[in-house]
Amino acid sequence: MKLTRAADYAIRGIIYMSMQPAGAVVVIPEIAREMGVPVGFLARIFQSLSRAGLVISHRGKKGGYSLTREPVELTLKDVIEAVEGNISLNVCLDGYSDCERMSYCPTRVHLQEIQRVLVENLEKYNFATLAREEKASRKVKGVS
């Protein structure tokens, strides 16, 4: 299992926004430049984040995006699911599968536990913490 580039770039974008003062409106080219992400791709990703209610778009001369929640209230799970959809390790865990083996499959039971732990861990990491870690890492590396 591997996150897509879209999820990776969404995480980077939200980390950058979380590093800004509360209520800041940030433009896509700035986020892209600071986080090493292609502008056009990031713009499409932010449309998904907006549809999911994680960011709000501001139009006009002072347009851009701002977070809809405090970074401490926003988790890795929120951002990944906004871009990727619900986290599901296998089709039998997505709630829609109609596999004839579901009632007795030993693999499903174990995958279900792994998925539960994964989701719990993604919920533990909020963007206030990730932004703090990013700032500290940039200082160590000498990046502004």
N, C-alpha and C positions, 0 to 999 in steps of 0.2 A: 504494500500500500504506500502510495506517495501522494503528497499534495500537488495539485496542479500549479502552474506558474501564476494563474489567476489568484488562487488562494494565497500564495506567497506574496504577491504584489499587494493584495488587499491588506494583509497583515502589516507589511511595510508601511503602506499608506496610513493606516490607522495608528500605528506607532508614531509616525511623524506628527499626525494631527494631535495625538495625545501629549506630545512634547510642547505644544503651543499653549499659550495662556487660555484659560477657560473662555469659551464663546468665540474664539478666533475663527475667522473665515479664511480659508487657505485655498489657493488656486492649484489646479492639477499640475501645471508646468513646474511650480515650485516643489511640490511633493515628488514629482518624477525626478527632477534634478537632484534633490537631496537624498533620495532613497535609491537611485540608480535603476529607474523603471522607465520603460517606453511610455511617452505621453499619451498616444492614442489608445494603447491597451489599457492604461490606467484610467482613462476617461470612461471606457466601457465598464470597467470593474466598478467604478464609483457609481455608475447608474444602477448596478445590482445592489450595491450597499445602500443606495438611496431607496430603492424599492423595498428593501428589507427593513427600512426605518432606522438604520444605524447612523446615517449622515443625512443632512438636509442641504439641498442645493439653493444657493442664493444667486439670483439673476441680477444683471445690471452692471454698472460701472465698478462697484465694489463686490462683484460676484465671486463665487467659489463654493466651498463646502465647509460645513461645520458639523461637529459631532452632536447627536441628539441626546446623548447620555454622558455622564461624567466617565472618564477613562476607567475609574475603579469599578464601574458598573458594567463594563464591556469586556467580555471574555474572548479568548481564542476560539472557543466553540461558536460564539455568536458570529464572528467574522467568517470563519470557515464555512458554516452552514449558509450564510448569506450568499456565498459565491458557489459553493459545491452542492448545496442541498443537504438534506438530513444525512448524518453520518451513519453508514451502514456497512459493516465489513463483508456481508454476503446478502444475497437477495432474500434468503430465508429470515433475515433479521429486519427487513425493511417494513414489516407490517402488512405487506400486500401479497407476499408470495403464497402460492398454493401448492407447495411441494408435498407430495404424498409421504415423504419421510419425516416430516416435521415432528410428528408425535413420538418418534423413537430414535431420531438421529443423534448419536453421541457427539458428533462434531458441532452441531448447532448449539448444544448446551455450553460447550467451551468457548465458542465464538461469541456467544451472548455475554458471557462473563468478561471476556477480553474487551468487547465493545463497551460494556458498562464502565470498566476501569478507564478506558481511553477517554470516554466522554466526561467522566468525573475529573480527570486530569486536565482536559481542555477547559473545563469550567473553573478550575482553580486559578488559572493564570489570567489576570486582568491587565488592561492596557496601561494603567497607572504604573504598575510594577515593570512592565515591559519598556515603557518610556523612560523610566528611571534607569533601568539597565542599559538601554541604548545610549543615553546621555553619558553614563559612566564609561561605557565602552569607547565612545567617541573621544572622550578626554584621554584615555589611556593610549589610544591609537593616534592622537593628535589631529582628529578630524573635527571640523567645526560643527 
